[in-house]
Amino acid sequence: MSKEKSISRRSFLKQAAVFTGASMLPLNLVEVAWAKGGGEKFTFGVISDSHLTHIKGTKFVNNFDKGLQQAVAEVGLMWPQPDFIVFGGDLAQLGKKEELDHGLEMLSKIEVPIKFVIGEHDFYLDMGKYWEEKVSKLYYSFDHKGVHFVVLNSILTYE
């Protein structure tokens, strides 16, 4: 009888993350499909919560940068490419212009359209003013292959 080496769940997940190159930033691919003769199938990716943090001068927290760089690289490797990417908010940690500009520069390498949702970390420094100037409206909607998407600013600024 052979003795099999047991592996803990934690150890398995660590090894799987190394093997698959999993990043700290979730990148998910969503496929929208219809039942009875509905609209055309399509996919979109989701990246969220990079929390890029500007320290001083031109220095940023390296591990947050690397997470977003990996997510951007993974989008580039997807085949087929998704129809678009949704960035789900919190591009910046403190909502500083430097953080938002740095994140937008990193995301500019994605070759499919990006739909942005503002996060509270992107908002509170100036109540979303710079975000609206540089990134997108705070709330909007768009249509894609028969689906109507609504992007909301759900950040409460009052008690």
N, C-alpha and C positions, 0 to 999 in steps of 0.2 A: 504494500500500500504506500503510495507516494504522499508526502506531506506537501500540501499547497500553502504557499505564503499568503496570509490574509492581508488585505489592504484596507485601511480605514477610508471612510467617505471623504474626509478632508484631504487625505493624501491623494486619493483618486482625482478629486477636483483640481488640486494643485497641478498634478501631472497633465491632466486634460487641458488646463489653461495654457501651460507651457507648450504642449503639442500643437494646439490650435492657434496659438498666438493671441489668445483672448486679451482684450484690453480692459482697462478700468472704465472706459466709456462704453455704454451699451450701444451697439449698432445692430439694429434689427431690420429685417426685410419683411414687409407686409404685402400680401397678395390680396387684391380685391377681386372677388369673383361673384357672379350672379347665378341664381337658380334659373328658372324658366325664362329663357330668352332675354335676359336683361342686357345691360351694357357690356362693353368690351372689357376683358380682363386687363389689369395693370398692376404694377408693383411700385412701392415707394419705400425708401429707407428712412430710418429714424436715428438721429444722433442727438444727444442731450447732455446737459450738465457738465460742460468742460471746466467751468470755474477757473478760467485762466486768471492768474494772480500776478499783478505787477508789484515788484518789491521796491526797487529804486533804480534810477538811471534807466538802462535798457534791460534790466534783469527781470526775468519771469521765473516762477516756480517750474523747474524742469519736468517733474513727473506729470504735471497737468498738461504741459505742452506736448509731451510724448504721447499721452493718451489721445489727444485730439489729432496729432499727426498720424497715429496708427489708424484711427477711425477714418480719416480722409484717405489714407492709402487703401484701406479695405474697400471703400466705395469704388476706387479706381480699378480694383481687381474683380469686382462683381461682374458676372456674365450670366444672363444679359444685364445690362445696366438698368437700374431702376428708372422709372419715369421721372421721379423727382425725389429729393430728400426733404424731410421735415427736421429742422433744428428746433428742439423742444424747449429751449430757454436755458438761462444761466450760462451764457457764453463767457461772461466775466464774473469774477468773484465780488468785486466792489463796484462794478458798473463804471469804472474809470474809462475815459476816452482811450487811454493807452491800451487797456485790456481789450476793449471792443475792437479797436483797430487791429491789434495783434491777432485776435481771433478771426476777423474777417479776412485778413491776409492769408491765414492758414486755410480757411475754408474756400478761398478763391481757386484752389487747385482742383476742386470738385467740378466736373464737367457737365453735370446735369443741374437743372434748376434747383434752387433751395428755397423753401418756404420757411420763414422764421416766425417763431412764437417767442415773445419776450418773457423772461423769467424775472422774479423779484430781485435777484442780484444784479440784473441788467438795468433795473428800473429805478431803484430808490435813491441813487446818488443825485440825479437831477429830474426825477419823476418821468423818465423815459424820453426826455427831450432829444438827447444825442442819438438815442436808438432810432427815433423817428426820422432824424436828419440823415443818418448813415445806413440804417439797416432796413427797416420796414415800418409800416403803420402799426399801431398798437393793436388794432383789430381790423379784420378784413375778411373777405370770402373769395373763393375762386372755384371754378368748375373744371373738372378733369374727367374726360371719357364718361360723361353721364352722372358723375358724382359731384355734389355740391359740398365743398369743405368750408367750414367756418372757423376762423382763428380768433380767439377771444383774449382780451387782457383781463384776467381774473384776479389781478392784484388789488387788494383792498388798501385804500389810502386813508381810511377813516375808521373810527371805532364801530 
